[in-house]
């Protein structure tokens, strides 16, 4: 695990957390941070698409995609069942959506770590990440709608209050599938697949040569953001939520590794499936959940995903999942 922390990009993340904790005025301008985020998604999509073009969609790849969709449905269901009696059910639905979706940056960091360890993985796992973005949002919206209908059926519930306007599932789906970052990733994946090896060679200075430096700068910004979020939201999380934010990633990763082993997936693909299942969205999903589940507190689900689960996975989770996979894969 220490080897992962010694990586320059991870050290910049640690430095960002420390700089934010001491209230340094160090900052990455928001426009530049957004560019770095879009760059990483574009580079990830192009590399994944080129790899997919080279390897094709084999039966093994299709099994991996099926496993990803299964985990995308299972994780939010388990999260809601675990939390809805312990916290506000709307918060539980929002947390379920956040943890059912994925973190692209965590996925990228995992790919970098696997490459350092000499473990191969397929380009189809980038497709798996794309597929896992939206099902959790839809499931969480349905769960929130169920909670609203249950509350509305109670005679004393909401007395004297204006009911919320009916939720447009069509609008939620539109937001989920046309979010700019999500759309860019899909487009880059398709472009990388269409242009194949020739396109990969043309884009190498962009997607390979400067990738690590941009990732380090982006993780610096993430470290600063994590420190600010933890500082501003210390009193908002209950003991149950803190435990969930730290234990759920390991539990979800264990389920994913077990599923991958049962399906005969390769070790690298299995680790990436575990990372996707263990991660939580802190960009796309929170933006959509604010509209879809306005009753939920953003300070809860955003702090859990960004302030707890993201740093846990970056610093400890990824090397842990790789180490555990070594017990079952040669």
Buried (B, 14 or more C-beta within 10 A) or exposed (E): EEEBBEBEBBBBBBBBBEBBBEEEEBBBEEEEBBEBBBBBBBBBBBBBBBBBBEEEBEEBBEBBBBBBEBBBBBBBBBBBEBBBEBBBBBBBBBBBBBBBBBBBBBBBBBBBBBEEBEBEBBBBBBBBBBBBBBBBBBBBBBBBBBBBEEBEEEEEEEEEEEEEEEBEEEEBBEBBEEBEBBEBBBBBBBBBBEBBEEBBEEBBEBBEEEBEEBBBBBBBBBBBBBBBBBEEBEEBBEEEBEEBBBEBBBBBBBBBBEBBBEBEBBBBBBBBBBBBBBBBBBBBBBBBBBEBBBBBBBBBBBBBBBBBBBBBBBBBBBBBBBEBBEEEBE
